[in-house]
Amino acid sequence: MFSFKKDKTGFFSALSLIIVASATVIATGILLAQGIREGNWEYYSVPIKIVLAVSWIACMTIVLVRIGVFAVQRGNKKIQELQSGEKQAHQPDPQGPDLEQPK
């Protein structure tokens, strides 16, 4: 069964997304404030677009990597379940075979 307490990858991907989002807000705010202070905020529109584009790409990369890691984890779990099922199927029945007695 999946346990959120043992999901280290999910924790670090969420932490990475929070860091990227925070850095994006701070960088955009600084660029916009600098432009407003100088009186020509349109001069900073290209750097703001670059910051937003890079952060969007970073967020999508983090999410896609997390989905890939989750798929690998799910596949490994399925393989383990199949192998444990095969081991149980090859072990002899401790009670012996069920033979019905004719009456």
Number of C-alpha atoms within 10 A of each C-alpha: 4 8 6 9 8 9 11 10 13 17 13 13 16 15 12 16 18 13 13 18 17 12 14 19 14 12 16 20 13 13 18 20 14 15 16 14 10 10 10 12 14 12 15 16 15 10 15 19 12 12 17 17 13 14 18 15 11 16 19 13 12 18 17 12 14 17 13 12 14 15 12 12 12 13 12 12 14 12 12 12 12 12 12 11 11 11 10 11 10 8 8 9 10 6 6 7 8 7 6 6 5 4 3
